[in-house]
Amino acid sequence: MTARHEDIAGIYERKAREFDAVRSRALFERGWLERFAALLPAQATVLDLGCGHAEPIASWLIAQGHSVTGVDTAPTLLTLCRQRFPQHEWIEGDMRGLTLGRQFNGLIAWDSFFHLPFDDQRAMFASFRDHAAPKAALMFTSGPAQGEATGDHAGEALYHASLAPEEYRALLAANGFDVVGHTANDADCAGHTVWLAQRKS
């Protein structure tokens, strides 16, 4: 199978119900979520980029008392978000070029940002900066090294890309973020490569 980044939005919409059914709620992400939350004030505002169906990431943040604004391209997934958490904000849109005109205490792009091609990833760091309040936490997942890969999502080829770790560090620094934590292929997090950063005050 050959994956193309242009197919991502359509795949997640076509496979929305299957994704909801099979996505693990075991919360193997808990350790990183707790580190992210430790950087947030009480009742923080969090921007979830590629929020999916809100489980388990957004639901965990909501359970901690935070207010979530989720952004996703798949209308069916957003319908599930609104049904489950109607008091929070769910926006249909592409994280690329997002201009909400406000800042958040936390930003998270878990298993979403890495579907963007190289140049789109680079451009996202200005958006992270523009939507991040002073001292805001930023967490995203990537690959362990620069390259492109193809995964499988309910029988469809799913595009992934990653910049080199050194470039992520440079982009974070250039946009006013300090790296707080980074682990490649984290065995305690189902093999995810995770970045946690904080915007300078």
N, C-alpha and C positions, 0 to 999 in steps of 0.2 A: 504494500500500500504506500502511496505517496500522499503526504498531507500538505495542504496549502493553508496559509494563515487566513486567507479570505473566507475559508469555510467555517471558522470557529463559531461565529454567531449562529449560523444555520444549524450546525450540529447540535449545539446545546438546546436550541429550541425544538428540533425534531425529536431529540432524545430526553426531553425534560422529565417526563414521568418515569422513564427507566432510570435516569440519574438519581431522581429522588428516592426511588425504591432501593437502589444498591449502594448509595453513598453511606459510608460507615459513620455511625454516631458514637463510636467507641471513644472518641475524643483523645486519640493518640497525640493530638496537637496541644493538650492541656499545658505541658511544661512551658512551651513557648508562649501560649496565651497568657499564662500567669506572669511571665516576664514582661510581656507587652502591657498587661494591665497594671503592673507595679509602677509603670511610668506615667499612668493616667491619674488625673484628679478624680475625686468622687463625682459620680453622675456626669461623666465625661461625654462629649460628643465624638462619635467615631464614624469615619467614612469607610465603608466596606466596598472596595472596588472589585467587581466580579462576585457579587454576593451570593449568586446561585439561588437556592431555595431557603436560605437563612439557617440551615442546619448542617453541621453543628456550630459553626464559627459565630455567626451573628446571635444565635440563640444563647450561646454561652455568655457573650458580652452583655446581652440584655438581662440575663439572670444576675449579672454582677451590678446591675443598676445603671448601666450606661445607655445612652440614646444613640441608636444606629440609623444612619442614612446609607442605604444600600443602592448600588448602581449595577445594572446588568443589562445585557442586550436581549435576553430571552423573555418574552412576555409571559410565557407559561410559568417559568420559574418565579417571576415577580408576583404573579397571581398567588402562588403558594406562600410567598413572603407576606403578602397583604392579608391572606386568610389567617396565618399563624400569629402575626404580630401587627395588627392593624394600627397600633398607636405609634408605630415607627414609620419612617419615610423610605419609600421604595421608588427609584427613578429608572425608567427605561432609557438606556443610552450607552454609548461607548466611552470607556474611560479615557480614550485618546481625545484630546481637545476639550476635555471637561472643564467648564468654567462656571462653577456654582456661585462664585462671588462671596464666599465665606470660608472661614477657617475652622478646623476641627482639632480636638485634643489628641486624636489618634487616627491613623490611616492604616488600613490593612489590605493587602492584595494577595490572598492566599490561593495558590493554585489557579491563578488567573493571569497575572502579569506575564508569566512565562509563556503564554500563548502568543504574545506580540513578537513581530520580527525585530531584528536588531535596532534599526533606526527608530522605530516606534518606542522601544524600551528606553532608548537614550532620551527621547523627547519627553517621556513621562516624568523625569526627575524635576523638570520645571513645574509640572502640574502638582507633583507631591509638595514641592516648596510652597506654591501658591495657596494650597488648601491646608497647610499645616500652621497651626498657631505656634507661638514660641514654646519651646520645650515639648512639642508634640511628638508622640511615638509613631514610628513608621515600621511596619513589618511586611515583608514579601518573601515569596519563595522563588527560587531560580534553579538553574542547573548547576552542577559543580564546576563546570569549565565552559569555555566558549564553544558553541556549536549548535547544531539543529538536530532535532530528533522527532521520530514519529511514534506516537502512542496509539492505543486503541480505546475508543469510547463507544460502548454498545455496538461494536462491529463497524464503526467508522474510524478512518484515519484522523488522528488529532495532532496538530502541529505544536511543537514546543521549540523554544530557542533560549539561549543563555549567552550573556556576555561573559568575559573573563572576570574572575573575582577582583583583580586589580582595577578593572574599569568600573565595576560597581562602586568600589571604594572611592575612586576619583570623582565619579558623578555625585555620590552622596556628599562628599566634602565640598565640591563646587557649588552645591545647592544648599549648604548650611546645615548639614546633618553630620553628627558623630556616630560612628558605628559602636553600638553597645554590645552586640553579640552576633556571631556568625558561625554556623556549623555546616559543613558539607556532608551530604549523605548521612544525616543524623540517624543512628541506629535506634534511638529512643523516640523517633518521630517518623516511623515508617519509611526511613531513607530519604526524607526531604532535606533539601538544602535551604536553609533559612537565614534571612538577614533581619536584624533588629537594629534600628537606628533612632536617634533623637535629634530633633531640631534644636539648634543653639538658641539660647534665650536672647 
